[in-house]
Amino acid sequence: MRVRALSWNDFEGWVELYLTRYEEIGRNPDLGVYLQPTKPTLPEEAALFGQVMKQVLAGDMVASVAEAEGKLVGVCMVARRGHHLEDRHLGDLGIALHPDWRGRGFGDALMRDALEKCRGVFEVVELKVVALNEGALRLYRKHGFEVYGREPRAFKRGDRYLDEILMRRDIEPRNPAAN
């Protein structure tokens, strides 16, 4: 396993990872991931990836990827919520892990790496998770996230509504004496 920063060379693996969500929904309709109404085209994915890299380069996002057997198998990103003086300290976390690589410590390693990169960039990191995703809830609690609310019927797939759990954690600033 290797965890590192997202780079321009990750585009192909990024697309493959995202498209696994569409396949996985067929097997697990309760999977709490957001999807576009139709699979994005390669130009649409390229535009999105370009926006992500632009945010990373501007210091408005931290992004870590996990590799296994030479392939990108996971990504964890924390994006700046706002661009006002009053909300620049907030980051929103998202994580995706290929289903074949879950339960092997990759999510843990991604979270650890991304949260460390948040030090000095964000003061608070928040996330939303579908209430029935116990595995994700365990991972987030392990990394210091605490529940601060519940959004009823926030997630809808077909005719079924699911609640989302709102979680947050403070990020300790870097210790200047440690540098």
TORPA-4810 file (N, C-alpha, C, O; in nm, 3 decimals):
<nodes>
NODE_1_0.085_-0.118_0.000_0.000_0.000_0.000_0.089_0.124_0.000_0.190_0.130_0.071_M
NODE_2_0.050_0.219_-0.080_0.120_0.348_-0.084_0.015_0.458_-0.080_-0.081_0.454_-0.157_R
NODE_3_0.033_0.555_0.008_-0.055_0.671_0.017_0.030_0.793_-0.014_0.139_0.809_0.039_V
NODE_4_-0.023_0.879_-0.102_0.052_0.996_-0.146_-0.046_1.104_-0.191_-0.167_1.084_-0.189_R
NODE_5_0.007_1.218_-0.230_-0.074_1.330_-0.278_-0.127_1.299_-0.419_-0.060_1.233_-0.498_A
NODE_6_-0.245_1.347_-0.447_-0.304_1.338_-0.581_-0.217_1.415_-0.679_-0.165_1.522_-0.647_L
NODE_7_-0.200_1.359_-0.800_-0.121_1.428_-0.903_-0.194_1.422_-1.038_-0.291_1.349_-1.055_S
NODE_8_-0.145_1.501_-1.131_-0.205_1.503_-1.266_-0.204_1.365_-1.330_-0.292_1.333_-1.409_W
NODE_9_-0.107_1.284_-1.296_-0.095_1.150_-1.355_-0.202_1.053_-1.305_-0.211_0.941_-1.355_N
NODE_10_-0.284_1.095_-1.210_-0.385_1.007_-1.152_-0.519_1.009_-1.226_-0.613_0.943_-1.184_D
NODE_11_-0.528_1.084_-1.335_-0.657_1.101_-1.402_-0.721_0.968_-1.440_-0.839_0.946_-1.410_F
NODE_12_-0.648_0.880_-1.504_-0.706_0.753_-1.549_-0.758_0.670_-1.431_-0.869_0.617_-1.437_E
NODE_13_-0.680_0.659_-1.325_-0.723_0.586_-1.206_-0.841_0.652_-1.139_-0.929_0.584_-1.086_G
NODE_14_-0.844_0.785_-1.139_-0.954_0.863_-1.083_-1.084_0.826_-1.152_-1.185_0.800_-1.087_W
NODE_15_-1.081_0.824_-1.286_-1.201_0.791_-1.364_-1.244_0.647_-1.335_-1.363_0.622_-1.312_V
NODE_16_-1.151_0.555_-1.336_-1.186_0.414_-1.309_-1.249_0.399_-1.171_-1.348_0.328_-1.156_E
NODE_17_-1.192_0.465_-1.071_-1.246_0.457_-0.936_-1.388_0.513_-0.930_-1.477_0.451_-0.871_L
NODE_18_-1.409_0.628_-0.991_-1.543_0.689_-0.987_-1.645_0.600_-1.056_-1.756_0.583_-1.006_Y
NODE_19_-1.610_0.544_-1.169_-1.707_0.463_-1.245_-1.744_0.333_-1.174_-1.848_0.275_-1.203_L
NODE_20_-1.659_0.286_-1.080_-1.696_0.165_-1.005_-1.821_0.189_-0.922_-1.892_0.094_-0.889_T
NODE_21_-1.850_0.315_-0.887_-1.970_0.346_-0.809_-2.097_0.303_-0.884_-2.190_0.250_-0.824_R
NODE_22_-2.099_0.328_-1.013_-2.217_0.294_-1.093_-2.239_0.142_-1.096_-2.353_0.095_-1.091_Y
NODE_23_-2.131_0.067_-1.104_-2.140_-0.079_-1.102_-2.184_-0.127_-0.964_-2.267_-0.218_-0.952_E
NODE_24_-2.129_-0.067_-0.860_-2.157_-0.110_-0.724_-2.302_-0.084_-0.684_-2.360_-0.162_-0.609_E
NODE_25_-2.360_0.024_-0.733_-2.500_0.055_-0.702_-2.591_-0.059_-0.749_-2.690_-0.089_-0.683_I
NODE_26_-2.558_-0.120_-0.860_-2.636_-0.234_-0.908_-2.638_-0.349_-0.810_-2.738_-0.419_-0.796_G
NODE_27_-2.526_-0.369_-0.741_-2.515_-0.477_-0.643_-2.564_-0.435_-0.505_-2.612_-0.518_-0.428_R
NODE_28_-2.552_-0.306_-0.474_-2.585_-0.256_-0.341_-2.658_-0.123_-0.353_-2.596_-0.017_-0.342_N
NODE_29_-2.790_-0.126_-0.377_-2.864_-0.001_-0.396_-2.865_0.089_-0.272_-2.897_0.208_-0.285_P
NODE_30_-2.831_0.038_-0.155_-2.825_0.120_-0.034_-2.691_0.191_-0.017_-2.672_0.263_0.081_D
NODE_31_-2.599_0.171_-0.109_-2.469_0.235_-0.100_-2.489_0.386_-0.097_-2.553_0.443_-0.186_L
NODE_32_-2.436_0.450_0.003_-2.459_0.593_0.023_-2.359_0.680_-0.050_-2.288_0.759_0.014_G
NODE_33_-2.352_0.669_-0.180_-2.265_0.756_-0.259_-2.350_0.836_-0.357_-2.452_0.789_-0.406_V
NODE_34_-2.305_0.956_-0.382_-2.377_1.042_-0.476_-2.328_1.014_-0.618_-2.209_0.994_-0.642_Y
NODE_35_-2.423_1.014_-0.712_-2.393_0.989_-0.852_-2.456_1.097_-0.939_-2.555_1.160_-0.901_L
NODE_36_-2.398_1.118_-1.054_-2.460_1.203_-1.156_-2.578_1.126_-1.215_-2.579_1.003_-1.209_Q
NODE_37_-2.678_1.194_-1.273_-2.792_1.124_-1.331_-2.752_1.022_-1.439_-2.817_0.919_-1.455_P
NODE_38_-2.645_1.052_-1.513_-2.590_0.957_-1.610_-2.440_0.952_-1.589_-2.380_1.046_-1.536_T
NODE_39_-2.378_0.843_-1.632_-2.232_0.832_-1.621_-2.168_0.949_-1.694_-2.203_0.978_-1.808_K
NODE_40_-2.075_1.015_-1.629_-2.009_1.127_-1.696_-1.925_1.079_-1.814_-1.872_0.968_-1.814_P
NODE_41_-1.914_1.164_-1.914_-1.829_1.135_-2.029_-1.684_1.162_-1.990_-1.658_1.224_-1.887_T
NODE_42_-1.592_1.116_-2.071_-1.451_1.140_-2.044_-1.420_1.290_-2.041_-1.346_1.334_-1.953_L
NODE_43_-1.474_1.372_-2.134_-1.449_1.516_-2.123_-1.507_1.577_-1.994_-1.447_1.668_-1.937_P
NODE_44_-1.622_1.529_-1.949_-1.678_1.578_-1.823_-1.589_1.541_-1.705_-1.568_1.622_-1.615_E
NODE_45_-1.537_1.419_-1.705_-1.446_1.376_-1.599_-1.317_1.458_-1.603_-1.263_1.495_-1.499_E
NODE_46_-1.268_1.486_-1.723_-1.146_1.566_-1.737_-1.167_1.706_-1.680_-1.079_1.760_-1.613_A
NODE_47_-1.284_1.765_-1.708_-1.314_1.899_-1.655_-1.320_1.897_-1.502_-1.267_1.987_-1.437_A
NODE_48_-1.384_1.794_-1.446_-1.393_1.783_-1.300_-1.254_1.764_-1.239_-1.219_1.829_-1.141_L
NODE_49_-1.177_1.675_-1.298_-1.042_1.649_-1.247_-0.957_1.777_-1.253_-0.880_1.805_-1.162_F
NODE_50_-0.973_1.852_-1.361_-0.901_1.979_-1.373_-0.940_2.076_-1.263_-0.854_2.147_-1.210_G
NODE_51_-1.069_2.082_-1.229_-1.115_2.169_-1.121_-1.057_2.125_-0.987_-1.018_2.208_-0.905_Q
NODE_52_-1.054_1.994_-0.965_-0.996_1.941_-0.841_-0.849_1.980_-0.831_-0.804_2.030_-0.728_V
NODE_53_-0.774_1.957_-0.938_-0.631_1.990_-0.935_-0.610_2.141_-0.918_-0.515_2.183_-0.852_M
NODE_54_-0.697_2.222_-0.977_-0.688_2.367_-0.960_-0.705_2.403_-0.812_-0.631_2.487_-0.760_K
NODE_55_-0.802_2.340_-0.744_-0.822_2.366_-0.601_-0.701_2.321_-0.520_-0.660_2.390_-0.427_Q
NODE_56_-0.645_2.204_-0.554_-0.527_2.154_-0.483_-0.412_2.254_-0.498_-0.347_2.291_-0.400_V
NODE_57_-0.387_2.296_-0.621_-0.275_2.388_-0.647_-0.296_2.524_-0.583_-0.199_2.591_-0.547_L
NODE_58_-0.422_2.566_-0.567_-0.452_2.695_-0.503_-0.449_2.686_-0.350_-0.462_2.788_-0.283_A
NODE_59_-0.432_2.567_-0.296_-0.432_2.550_-0.151_-0.572_2.543_-0.091_-0.588_2.557_0.030_G
NODE_60_-0.672_2.522_-0.176_-0.810_2.513_-0.129_-0.859_2.370_-0.114_-0.977_2.348_-0.086_D
NODE_61_-0.772_2.274_-0.132_-0.808_2.133_-0.117_-0.682_2.054_-0.085_-0.574_2.082_-0.137_M
NODE_62_-0.698_1.956_0.003_-0.594_1.855_0.019_-0.652_1.725_-0.036_-0.770_1.697_-0.018_V
NODE_63_-0.569_1.648_-0.102_-0.616_1.525_-0.164_-0.508_1.418_-0.154_-0.395_1.439_-0.197_A
NODE_64_-0.546_1.305_-0.097_-0.456_1.190_-0.084_-0.512_1.075_-0.164_-0.634_1.057_-0.173_S
NODE_65_-0.424_0.996_-0.223_-0.466_0.876_-0.295_-0.394_0.755_-0.238_-0.283_0.764_-0.185_V
NODE_66_-0.461_0.641_-0.251_-0.400_0.513_-0.211_-0.379_0.431_-0.337_-0.465_0.426_-0.426_A
NODE_67_-0.264_0.367_-0.343_-0.230_0.278_-0.454_-0.208_0.137_-0.401_-0.158_0.118_-0.290_E
NODE_68_-0.244_0.041_-0.482_-0.215_-0.099_-0.454_-0.193_-0.167_-0.587_-0.269_-0.147_-0.682_A
NODE_69_-0.091_-0.248_-0.594_-0.059_-0.322_-0.715_-0.053_-0.229_-0.837_-0.096_-0.266_-0.946_E
NODE_70_0.001_-0.109_-0.815_0.018_-0.013_-0.924_-0.108_0.059_-0.970_-0.106_0.129_-1.071_G
NODE_71_-0.218_0.042_-0.896_-0.344_0.106_-0.935_-0.394_0.198_-0.825_-0.371_0.172_-0.706_K
NODE_72_-0.461_0.305_-0.865_-0.526_0.393_-0.770_-0.651_0.322_-0.720_-0.738_0.286_-0.798_L
NODE_73_-0.658_0.302_-0.587_-0.772_0.229_-0.530_-0.854_0.312_-0.432_-0.957_0.266_-0.383_V
NODE_74_-0.809_0.433_-0.404_-0.885_0.517_-0.312_-0.839_0.662_-0.318_-0.728_0.692_-0.359_G
NODE_75_-0.929_0.749_-0.276_-0.897_0.892_-0.270_-0.971_0.952_-0.151_-1.085_0.916_-0.123_V
NODE_76_-0.906_1.045_-0.083_-0.967_1.120_0.026_-0.934_1.267_0.002_-0.817_1.305_-0.009_C
NODE_77_-1.039_1.349_-0.005_-1.021_1.491_-0.033_-1.092_1.575_0.073_-1.198_1.538_0.124_M
NODE_78_-1.031_1.686_0.106_-1.093_1.784_0.194_-1.088_1.917_0.119_-0.980_1.971_0.092_V
NODE_79_-1.207_1.969_0.086_-1.217_2.091_0.007_-1.262_2.207_0.095_-1.346_2.191_0.183_A
NODE_80_-1.203_2.323_0.068_-1.241_2.443_0.140_-1.389_2.470_0.114_-1.433_2.473_-0.001_R
NODE_81_-1.465_2.491_0.221_-1.608_2.512_0.209_-1.639_2.646_0.143_-1.721_2.653_0.052_R
NODE_82_-1.575_2.750_0.188_-1.607_2.882_0.136_-1.481_2.962_0.107_-1.369_2.919_0.136_G
NODE_83_-1.503_3.077_0.050_-1.388_3.162_0.014_-1.401_3.300_0.076_-1.335_3.395_0.033_H
NODE_84_-1.487_3.312_0.177_-1.498_3.435_0.254_-1.400_3.428_0.369_-1.356_3.320_0.407_H
NODE_85_-1.365_3.540_0.423_-1.275_3.541_0.539_-1.333_3.460_0.654_-1.259_3.401_0.733_L
NODE_86_-1.466_3.458_0.663_-1.531_3.397_0.779_-1.549_3.246_0.769_-1.575_3.182_0.871_E
NODE_87_-1.537_3.186_0.650_-1.559_3.040_0.640_-1.444_2.965_0.573_-1.459_2.847_0.541_D
NODE_88_-1.333_3.030_0.553_-1.218_2.964_0.489_-1.155_2.857_0.579_-1.080_2.772_0.531_R
NODE_89_-1.186_2.860_0.706_-1.127_2.765_0.801_-1.196_2.628_0.796_-1.147_2.533_0.856_H
NODE_90_-1.308_2.619_0.724_-1.387_2.495_0.720_-1.353_2.412_0.596_-1.341_2.465_0.486_L
NODE_91_-1.339_2.282_0.616_-1.318_2.189_0.506_-1.424_2.080_0.507_-1.468_2.036_0.613_G
NODE_92_-1.464_2.036_0.388_-1.559_1.925_0.373_-1.485_1.803_0.319_-1.418_1.810_0.216_D
NODE_93_-1.499_1.691_0.389_-1.427_1.569_0.356_-1.514_1.475_0.272_-1.633_1.458_0.297_L
NODE_94_-1.450_1.414_0.174_-1.509_1.306_0.097_-1.405_1.199_0.076_-1.287_1.228_0.057_G
NODE_95_-1.449_1.073_0.078_-1.356_0.962_0.060_-1.422_0.857_-0.028_-1.542_0.833_-0.018_I
NODE_96_-1.343_0.797_-0.114_-1.392_0.688_-0.199_-1.286_0.579_-0.202_-1.167_0.607_-0.216_A
NODE_97_-1.331_0.456_-0.188_-1.240_0.342_-0.190_-1.300_0.234_-0.277_-1.418_0.201_-0.264_L
NODE_98_-1.220_0.180_-0.366_-1.267_0.073_-0.454_-1.319_-0.041_-0.367_-1.255_-0.078_-0.270_H
NODE_99_-1.436_-0.098_-0.402_-1.496_-0.201_-0.316_-1.406_-0.323_-0.294_-1.415_-0.386_-0.189_P
NODE_100_-1.320_-0.356_-0.388_-1.231_-0.471_-0.372_-1.121_-0.447_-0.269_-1.054_-0.541_-0.227_D
NODE_101_-1.102_-0.322_-0.227_-0.992_-0.290_-0.137_-1.040_-0.240_-0.001_-0.959_-0.196_0.080_W
NODE_102_-1.168_-0.247_0.024_-1.221_-0.207_0.154_-1.187_-0.313_0.260_-1.171_-0.431_0.228_R
NODE_103_-1.179_-0.269_0.383_-1.152_-0.362_0.493_-1.007_-0.405_0.503_-0.977_-0.502_0.573_G
NODE_104_-0.917_-0.336_0.434_-0.775_-0.373_0.435_-0.685_-0.263_0.490_-0.563_-0.270_0.478_R
NODE_105_-0.746_-0.160_0.550_-0.667_-0.053_0.609_-0.643_0.066_0.518_-0.580_0.163_0.560_G
NODE_106_-0.690_0.061_0.395_-0.667_0.171_0.302_-0.742_0.297_0.346_-0.687_0.407_0.342_F
NODE_107_-0.868_0.282_0.387_-0.946_0.397_0.432_-0.880_0.463_0.551_-0.873_0.586_0.559_G
NODE_108_-0.831_0.383_0.644_-0.762_0.433_0.762_-0.638_0.512_0.721_-0.615_0.622_0.771_D
NODE_109_-0.558_0.456_0.631_-0.436_0.524_0.587_-0.467_0.652_0.511_-0.399_0.753_0.529_A
NODE_110_-0.570_0.650_0.427_-0.610_0.770_0.353_-0.654_0.880_0.449_-0.613_0.995_0.435_L
NODE_111_-0.739_0.845_0.546_-0.787_0.943_0.642_-0.671_1.003_0.721_-0.664_1.125_0.738_M
NODE_112_-0.582_0.919_0.767_-0.468_0.966_0.847_-0.385_1.066_0.765_-0.348_1.173_0.815_R
NODE_113_-0.356_1.031_0.640_-0.274_1.116_0.554_-0.345_1.248_0.523_-0.285_1.355_0.536_D
NODE_114_-0.471_1.241_0.481_-0.544_1.363_0.444_-0.562_1.454_0.564_-0.545_1.576_0.552_A
NODE_115_-0.595_1.398_0.680_-0.614_1.483_0.798_-0.484_1.548_0.843_-0.485_1.661_0.891_L
NODE_116_-0.373_1.479_0.828_-0.244_1.540_0.860_-0.216_1.656_0.765_-0.165_1.760_0.807_E
NODE_117_-0.251_1.640_0.637_-0.231_1.748_0.540_-0.322_1.867_0.568_-0.294_1.978_0.522_K
NODE_118_-0.429_1.846_0.641_-0.522_1.955_0.675_-0.463_2.051_0.778_-0.507_2.166_0.789_C
NODE_119_-0.365_2.005_0.853_-0.305_2.090_0.956_-0.241_2.212_0.890_-0.159_2.199_0.799_R
NODE_120_-0.280_2.329_0.937_-0.230_2.453_0.880_-0.311_2.501_0.760_-0.287_2.610_0.709_G
NODE_121_-0.407_2.420_0.715_-0.493_2.457_0.601_-0.635_2.480_0.649_-0.699_2.579_0.611_V
NODE_122_-0.685_2.389_0.732_-0.821_2.397_0.786_-0.816_2.389_0.938_-0.722_2.333_0.995_F
NODE_123_-0.918_2.444_1.002_-0.930_2.433_1.146_-1.039_2.335_1.187_-1.033_2.277_1.295_E
NODE_124_-1.138_2.317_1.100_-1.249_2.226_1.125_-1.275_2.149_0.996_-1.278_2.208_0.888_V
NODE_125_-1.294_2.018_1.008_-1.332_1.935_0.893_-1.466_1.871_0.925_-1.485_1.815_1.033_V
NODE_126_-1.557_1.880_0.829_-1.691_1.822_0.845_-1.718_1.725_0.732_-1.652_1.726_0.629_E
NODE_127_-1.819_1.640_0.755_-1.859_1.545_0.652_-2.004_1.505_0.675_-2.060_1.528_0.782_L
NODE_128_-2.062_1.444_0.573_-2.195_1.384_0.582_-2.180_1.239_0.543_-2.102_1.205_0.453_K
NODE_129_-2.256_1.153_0.611_-2.252_1.011_0.579_-2.393_0.954_0.594_-2.465_0.988_0.688_V
NODE_130_-2.430_0.868_0.499_-2.561_0.805_0.507_-2.567_0.724_0.636_-2.475_0.650_0.668_V
NODE_131_-2.677_0.740_0.710_-2.690_0.686_0.845_-2.667_0.535_0.852_-2.620_0.486_0.955_A
NODE_132_-2.699_0.460_0.748_-2.684_0.315_0.756_-2.543_0.266_0.721_-2.518_0.145_0.723_L
NODE_133_-2.451_0.356_0.690_-2.315_0.316_0.653_-2.229_0.301_0.779_-2.148_0.387_0.812_N
NODE_134_-2.250_0.190_0.848_-2.181_0.165_0.976_-2.029_0.159_0.961_-1.957_0.206_1.049_E
NODE_135_-1.981_0.101_0.852_-1.836_0.094_0.832_-1.773_0.232_0.825_-1.669_0.257_0.886_G
NODE_136_-1.835_0.321_0.749_-1.783_0.458_0.739_-1.794_0.530_0.872_-1.702_0.602_0.911_A
NODE_137_-1.904_0.513_0.943_-1.920_0.576_1.073_-1.809_0.532_1.169_-1.755_0.614_1.243_L
NODE_138_-1.776_0.403_1.169_-1.667_0.353_1.255_-1.535_0.419_1.218_-1.459_0.462_1.305_R
NODE_139_-1.508_0.427_1.087_-1.383_0.489_1.040_-1.375_0.635_1.084_-1.272_0.679_1.135_L
NODE_140_-1.482_0.708_1.065_-1.481_0.850_1.101_-1.465_0.870_1.251_-1.391_0.958_1.294_Y
NODE_141_-1.534_0.789_1.330_-1.519_0.800_1.477_-1.375_0.769_1.519_-1.319_0.835_1.607_R
NODE_142_-1.316_0.669_1.455_-1.177_0.632_1.485_-1.083_0.750_1.464_-0.982_0.762_1.533_K
NODE_143_-1.117_0.836_1.369_-1.031_0.951_1.338_-1.079_1.080_1.403_-1.045_1.190_1.358_H
NODE_144_-1.158_1.066_1.509_-1.192_1.180_1.592_-1.314_1.260_1.551_-1.341_1.365_1.609_G
NODE_145_-1.389_1.212_1.452_-1.511_1.283_1.412_-1.622_1.253_1.511_-1.637_1.141_1.559_F
NODE_146_-1.700_1.357_1.541_-1.813_1.345_1.633_-1.940_1.387_1.562_-1.940_1.478_1.479_E
NODE_147_-2.049_1.320_1.597_-2.180_1.353_1.539_-2.227_1.485_1.597_-2.222_1.506_1.719_V
NODE_148_-2.273_1.575_1.510_-2.332_1.699_1.559_-2.473_1.721_1.506_-2.536_1.823_1.536_Y
NODE_149_-2.523_1.627_1.427_-2.659_1.643_1.379_-2.700_1.531_1.285_-2.621_1.444_1.249_G
NODE_150_-2.826_1.538_1.248_-2.883_1.439_1.156_-2.974_1.515_1.061_-3.057_1.595_1.104_R
NODE_151_-2.960_1.489_0.933_-3.044_1.552_0.832_-3.140_1.447_0.778_-3.101_1.360_0.700_E
NODE_152_-3.266_1.455_0.819_-3.364_1.354_0.775_-3.389_1.363_0.624_-3.395_1.472_0.566_P
NODE_153_-3.403_1.248_0.563_-3.439_1.237_0.421_-3.346_1.316_0.330_-3.389_1.370_0.227_R
NODE_154_-3.220_1.324_0.366_-3.124_1.403_0.288_-3.077_1.330_0.163_-3.027_1.393_0.070_A
NODE_155_-3.092_1.201_0.161_-3.041_1.117_0.052_-3.159_1.039_-0.005_-3.233_0.975_0.069_F
NODE_156_-3.175_1.045_-0.135_-3.286_0.974_-0.198_-3.235_0.892_-0.315_-3.169_0.944_-0.406_K
NODE_157_-3.266_0.765_-0.312_-3.234_0.677_-0.424_-3.365_0.608_-0.462_-3.423_0.535_-0.381_R
NODE_158_-3.410_0.631_-0.585_-3.539_0.579_-0.626_-3.648_0.644_-0.543_-3.658_0.767_-0.537_G
NODE_159_-3.729_0.561_-0.479_-3.835_0.617_-0.394_-3.803_0.603_-0.245_-3.891_0.619_-0.161_D
NODE_160_-3.677_0.573_-0.214_-3.636_0.551_-0.075_-3.553_0.668_-0.025_-3.460_0.712_-0.092_R
NODE_161_-3.586_0.717_0.094_-3.513_0.826_0.158_-3.428_0.770_0.272_-3.469_0.677_0.342_Y
NODE_162_-3.310_0.828_0.288_-3.222_0.791_0.398_-3.174_0.918_0.467_-3.155_1.022_0.403_L
NODE_163_-3.154_0.909_0.596_-3.100_1.021_0.672_-2.949_1.026_0.652_-2.884_0.925_0.623_D
NODE_164_-2.894_1.146_0.669_-2.750_1.162_0.673_-2.709_1.208_0.812_-2.777_1.287_0.876_E
NODE_165_-2.596_1.155_0.856_-2.535_1.194_0.983_-2.431_1.302_0.952_-2.351_1.288_0.860_I
NODE_166_-2.434_1.411_1.029_-2.339_1.520_1.015_-2.232_1.503_1.120_-2.262_1.487_1.239_L
NODE_167_-2.105_1.505_1.077_-1.993_1.484_1.168_-1.890_1.593_1.147_-1.881_1.653_1.040_M
NODE_168_-1.811_1.617_1.253_-1.706_1.718_1.245_-1.593_1.683_1.340_-1.609_1.604_1.433_R
NODE_169_-1.478_1.743_1.314_-1.367_1.736_1.409_-1.279_1.857_1.390_-1.268_1.912_1.280_R
NODE_170_-1.218_1.898_1.499_-1.124_2.008_1.494_-0.989_1.955_1.447_-0.954_1.839_1.471_D
NODE_171_-0.915_2.041_1.380_-0.781_2.007_1.334_-0.683_2.090_1.416_-0.690_2.213_1.418_I
NODE_172_-0.593_2.022_1.481_-0.492_2.092_1.560_-0.392_2.159_1.465_-0.354_2.102_1.363_E
NODE_173_-0.351_2.281_1.499_-0.251_2.348_1.414_-0.118_2.276_1.421_-0.090_2.201_1.515_P
NODE_174_-0.036_2.299_1.319_0.099_2.242_1.320_0.178_2.301_1.437_0.162_2.418_1.471_R
NODE_175_0.262_2.221_1.496_0.348_2.266_1.605_0.474_2.325_1.542_0.556_2.250_1.489_N
NODE_176_0.491_2.458_1.548_0.608_2.519_1.483_0.739_2.466_1.541_0.840_2.464_1.470_P
NODE_177_0.741_2.425_1.667_0.865_2.375_1.729_0.905_2.240_1.670_1.021_2.201_1.678_A
NODE_178_0.808_2.167_1.610_0.838_2.034_1.556_0.904_2.042_1.420_0.956_1.942_1.371_A
NODE_179_0.905_2.160_1.356_0.964_2.173_1.221_1.109_2.196_1.224_1.172_2.208_1.118_N
</nodes>
